[in-house]
Amino acid sequence: MAGLRERLSAGGFARPGAGRRRPSREVARERLRLVLFEDRAHLAAGLLPALRRDILEAVRHHLEVEEAALRLELRREADAVALCATIPVRRVARGG
Amino acid sequence: MGLAVVVTSGKGGVGKTTTCANVGAALAAGGRSVALVDADIGLRNLDLVMGLENRIVYDLVDVVRGQAKLRQALIRDKRFPNLQLLPAAQTKDKTAVTPAEMRELVAELKASFEYVLVDCPAGIEQGFANAVAGADQAIVVTTPEVAAVRDADRIIGLLEAEGLTEPRLLLNRLRPQMVRRGDMMEIEDVLDILAIPLIGVVPEDESVIVTTNRGEPAALVRDSRAGQAYRDVARRLMGEDVPVRAAEGEASFLGRLRRLWGT
């Protein structure tokens, strides 16, 4: 957002090169790396279902969860792709 | 039996047709018999880039529908008798041909030509499916730009799904000066991202526009840098081990490139 504000205060125009922190080549490389990770993950049929199965398998040893409500997604963070799982917990097993 | 190579990219405007014309001309200049197939039905262009646009009588769709014999539709290049073009239809669309029909057509061409180069339309729909049907190998053309590289990645996945598991990359319109000042991805960046072997690097070169204006492939112009790069691509297709020239990219990457070649 700061980038947008800077652009707006500069008259609404992006100024290539002005105030840039690193070569555009590196920015391109990094952005491509992230976007292709997502593209490939979304296209790999069966990746998310398989992850879902394996995560539930691991979790159910320790927690009672609402398996049908598990939400799994790949989320784009600032400089990485995050795998985010939301799993409603019904009950935590007593330790021992 | 010849070798069928599809030239594809995903994104439009990165140089598929120019690559087909130039690699085809260079192969023919090297004494090989070459059939160029314009599979971009409805948006025919390879004829124009080759300077053969005034000689079209029949097209690919006429052949597939049995309205013309293959040899009637093939246009002999005025420079090389061993270079012939099967033009696309201009008035029909991509659904006029099926992948099965294309496979049959390419097989017929392979029986009489050493190389069959298929110019694939942009996109990932039926035109793509048609163009890759019958191909033995694929060349993926990209420029060092984010949108082109992303689409190339998608196309590589689709080629794999079609059984073309070893496509090679042609990096087009590289601008060494921009690479030097850090404002363009370099050869190695693109190779790292796409993870397929390289078949060539073609520098941005005004001579391509000039020669295309005249309908004469740059590959036939001795001192054209892009033409030289396309001649090198043709030699690599013929199985020769040709290193990347310094002019094509950054000299300091040559050593690493040779390793990436996998030779």
Chai-1 contact restraints between the chains, C-beta under 6 A:
chainA,res_idxA,chainB,res_idxB,connection_type,confidence,min_distance_angstrom,max_distance_angstrom,comment,restraint_id
A,P23,B,G182,contact,1.0,0.0,6.0,A-B,restraint_1
A,S24,B,D183,contact,1.0,0.0,6.0,A-B,restraint_2
A,R25,B,G182,contact,1.0,0.0,6.0,A-B,restraint_3
A,R25,B,D183,contact,1.0,0.0,6.0,A-B,restraint_4
A,R25,B,M184,contact,1.0,0.0,6.0,A-B,restraint_5
A,R25,B,M185,contact,1.0,0.0,6.0,A-B,restraint_6
A,A28,B,V146,contact,1.0,0.0,6.0,A-B,restraint_7
A,A28,B,M185,contact,1.0,0.0,6.0,A-B,restraint_8
A,R29,B,M185,contact,1.0,0.0,6.0,A-B,restraint_9
A,R29,B,D189,contact,1.0,0.0,6.0,A-B,restraint_10
A,L32,B,V146,contact,1.0,0.0,6.0,A-B,restraint_11
A,L32,B,V149,contact,1.0,0.0,6.0,A-B,restraint_12
A,L32,B,I193,contact,1.0,0.0,6.0,A-B,restraint_13
A,L36,B,D153,contact,1.0,0.0,6.0,A-B,restraint_14
